[in-house]
Amino acid sequence: MKIRSLIEKDRPRLHSIIIRSDFFTSEEIDVAMELIDIVLKDRIQKDYKIHCRVDDQDQPIGYICYGPTPMTQGTFDLYWIVVDPDFQGQGMGSELLDFLEEEVRGIEGRMVLADTSSIPEYGKTQKFYLKKGFQEVARIFDYYSPGNDRITFCKKI
């Protein structure tokens, strides 16, 4: 397993992975790419960190985007975790999440928060967080749209 920081050459591949996942709306894809661009353009910004899980040819097959939650001590937000559809179900998402937890532990972080949707398409995502030891700590009904709640999961580190 090799996980490394995002580099410029990763951008087209990550864009392709996000699109090919056939999971995200065009607006969500735009936001994901906006965060990738922020990290690539400003290496000293501290709001977002992106690490890629790469194959033997150093090509990204997934990535995780996270950052410290403003005005907290040791709390981190998980913004994106995306795995190439060709590699899903092989533990890559778990590897990326385990990496994030080690990073947070290494800087004396206390918890990771992850928000997701309540619609059926996000059922696997919800189960993934629960399987990885997260707990549902909040739900805002009709947050994204009528009938589409925002679910916040938390894992204490």
Number of C-alpha atoms within 10 A of each C-alpha: 10 12 18 14 13 21 13 11 11 19 16 11 15 24 15 11 20 23 16 14 14 9 13 13 11 10 9 12 14 13 12 19 17 12 19 22 13 14 22 19 11 9 10 9 11 10 15 19 22 21 20 25 24 18 13 8 6 13 14 25 21 26 27 23 22 21 18 20 16 11 7 8 12 17 21 23 19 21 18 15 20 22 25 20 15 11 12 14 10 10 11 21 21 16 16 24 18 13 16 22 19 14 12 20 14 9 9 13 18 15 19 23 20 20 19 20 22 21 12 10 10 13 12 10 16 22 11 14 19 15 11 12 11 20 17 16 11 13 16 13 14 13 14 14 10 8 12 16 18 19 18 18 21 22 19 13 14
